[in-house]
Amino acid sequence: MVVKCKSFGLFGIDSYPVEVEVSLSKGQALFDMVGLPDIAVKESKDRVRNAFKNTGFDFPITRITVNLAPADYKKEGPIYDLPIYIALLKATGNLKADTDDCAFLGELSLSGELRAVNGILPMTIKAKECGIKRLFVPAENAVEGAVVDGIDVYPVDSVYSLVQYFRGIEDITPAKPNSEGESDFSDIPDFSQVKGQYEVKRALEIAAAGGHNVLLIGPPGSGKSMLAKRMTGILPDMTFEESIETTKIHSIAGTLPKGSPIVKIRPFRAPHHTVSPVALSGGGVKVKPGEISLANNGILFLDELPEFGRKTMEVLRQPLEDGTVTVSRASGRYTYPCNIMLIAAMNPCPCGYFNHPTRKCTCSETSIQRYLNRVSGPLIDRFDIHIEVPPVNYDELSDKTREESSENIKKRVNKAREIQNERYENSKTTCNARISDAEFQDYCAISDEASRLLKSAFETMGLSARAYNRILKVSRTIADLAGSEAIKSVHIAEAVQYRSLDRKYWNKI
């Protein structure tokens, strides 16, 4: 007799159905597990055996075969403990219940309690698509799964209470969705705390409104990191679709904040410069999303950019263009979304004081050039906005006037993003920085006067085709902030200013 129980597995950011089959047969007492299980799955037999005994059931002294279908997908993690336990209970006659519309996920302790697992949200979404009506998960994961409408997600503390539920002795109430989620912005630093730096604040406002990548160059102590850390407070509100996509990634990676069933605040990831290419892009023995994907729909901040390894920096080039990162391993190809806003900060030289107004630089011309050349031209070219962050003088620091708050800046950013949402309503484009080549002519048309100005800048500065496109995209955002349907010469002029630092420091793209 074969007993079947439904569960789910993870492949990248997506899920797939898994059928747990248990067969009891005569012969030597063995517990075999097939279906391409990894070590954690194979260890399930020990957890299930002990949980079986410690919850008052006699473990069968017979040959047990567990098959996890489909057999061509590698099964990873302890999530199959609960469905194996339930299927084994049914196979031994200890549980007589109809579970055809049910699915089970969870790791068992030796005493039969359930521990939280990763990836509940994508598996719940897939369960709904497969017609599952009831999904039983560890109590800690239930609120996360309850975000999905159209399926009842039951919080389970222990297998004993679950058995009592199926026997009609105890009741388990489906978890209620907590749509508020993570929405506390009080811990995010405010722009009102930043003295001076008005030009930089303006550039960062444009970047937030259009989703543009930014490169900050300035001496130590000028406020580059401080400004970057305040960007989360002015980014536009996340759409529900963005929240779900971002939550799925963090759910799989196990980085979902405790008590937050859904990510409502755009991520801010700031890996150290010693991060490896794999940690940045994703991968590893057990493939997981990297920092690029964990920053999806948010900010990836790279402080001290030249200190990052060359291979690590070059990993960014393709994901910045495509909005996805693909990791190829023997077990398959995993694709993760990475629609990020890249903000990088760097000093202009090893000592940090090249072109400083009051302090003398101690670096040689050769060492300065060597330092700057650690960042390749193609990567520099992928930053839409290059902005110099000058040191703040004493008068600005001591000024008692309150600076503009993040809340006020965010209102303008949200207004500009609403214009973009309406403009790209029927396309896959999410913001101006993501305008596709096919849409470029429709949304970035400019007047003859603006065209002449851009042509002059293109020829004078020796811009690349990519730089030309990015100037027009930034101009589109500046026009949106100004409430202008047309891109005017004044918008082009401001956008061109944000493409001059690479000529000043690198003299080439």
Order of alpha helices (4+ residues) and beta strands (2+ residues): beta-beta-beta-alpha-alpha-beta-alpha-beta-beta-beta-alpha-beta-alpha-beta-alpha-alpha-beta-alpha-alpha-beta-alpha-beta-beta-alpha-beta-alpha-alpha-beta-beta-beta-alpha-alpha-beta-alpha-alpha-alpha-alpha-alpha-alpha-alpha
